[in-house]
Amino acid sequence: MTITYADKIPNNVDLAGDKGLQRALEHWQPEFLRWWTEMGPEGSHSADVYLRTATSVHPSGWAHFDYVKMPEYRWGIFLSPADGERKINFGDHLGEPVWQEVPGEHRANLRRIIVTQGDTEPASVEQQRHLGLTCPSLYDLRNLFQVNVEEGRHLWAMVYLLHRYFGRDGREEAEALLQRRSGDRDNPRILGAFNERTPDWLAFFMFTYFTDRDGKFQLLALAESGFDPLARTTRFMLMEEAHHMYVGESGVGRVIQRTCEVMAEHKTDDIARLRALGVIDLPTIQRYLNFHFSVTIDLFGADVSSNAATFYSSGLKGRCAETKFGDDHLLRDAVYPVVQVIDGRLVAGEAPALNALNEKLRDDYIKDSVAGVERWNRIIQKTGIPFELTVPHKAFNRKIGPLAGLKFAPDGRVVSDSEWTAKQREWLATEEDRAFVASLMGRVAAPGAYANWISPPTLAINKQPSDFEFVRFN
């Protein structure tokens, strides 16, 4: 298969002039399209979708809107503009010029970082592939498809790095990214959250708010990398990641808005009545929140990690906004607060800052997540309803790290196995909750129409009217 690079793969990495990379991608692209056909959004292949496509890194080119059939989407490869004076800002190589090629001693760790990031991208597409069949509006369907194609583009971004800089090993890893499957018993995705089901649209909105926010913070840390191609790649990815989080935050907000409208109209907070009226009650939204937040918290890794220390000291992965810290950027003598369990209580402790970098990134993430939940609460407050959504303690429902072996309530209390069993249905979405939410899911495909359980958006895409035909079915 011959690829016309300027047409099929918009890029600023000189694909047309790199014969070795051309050969690698000419083999990989058909496999990617085969994966997209098999595991991409179900029932989408013949539709015309009003999508944003990046055609360059310039402001006039990174957000081009037009109708496109998704299998024909132009998955480009873009790095943010190079800074010829850029230095490594942390770790043992502090002050040295950034690397344009992979240092031999860091090859395995760099490949591991890129593969792990790359694996999340097709995984989320696989998790969401059935959602288009139950979209609450054409606006939401278009947003789902936009997220999907951009996750595909982010996969291309990581595959470019593997093909360009890692030779045969990179090509094999790139192929494996298309072979693993989300939730597969024998060949699952690398990270646990990307093997969870995303069975309904409330789960999708929570996923794009919480789990894509993890992506934001991981990309911010990788954007500091001393390996310049990785740093420049992730900086451009962050521009697209912002939309994914917006889809999640605004989506949950619109669900809350509609529920509050019905509560106010019918002057009731009775869960059974609200469900009979076809909206999602606030306690169920809280339980979904608790689940998706806690699953995402585990993506940051163990609280104290020798791998995190190695990545930092080696110059591979920094802290968010590394240059804004006023310390020595070596962290050899610094400490960072971590929680510990002593005598059945959570207490403040300390760990070497180098080993606690996962915890630092997790804390940055939590602060950012709480801000959005507070915005959801303002929607509730405006209607005068006495209910407040809360973010659970970071120890709640953990599956990895030292906290995983204990049971915690959402407020951070250590609880017994019996109390956990008794209260779990109050804290986490139940099968009955999910079955009810699933019962509301039915495709709404008329322009300007919305499902009963969600409010219309306050902002349109690219200034289009609310009744715009965001998806045309053929």
Summary of the structure (lengths in Angstrom):
residues: 474
radius of gyration: 22.8
end to end distance: 27.7
largest distance: 68.0
contacts: 1548
relative contact order: 0.13
helix: 53%
strand: 8%
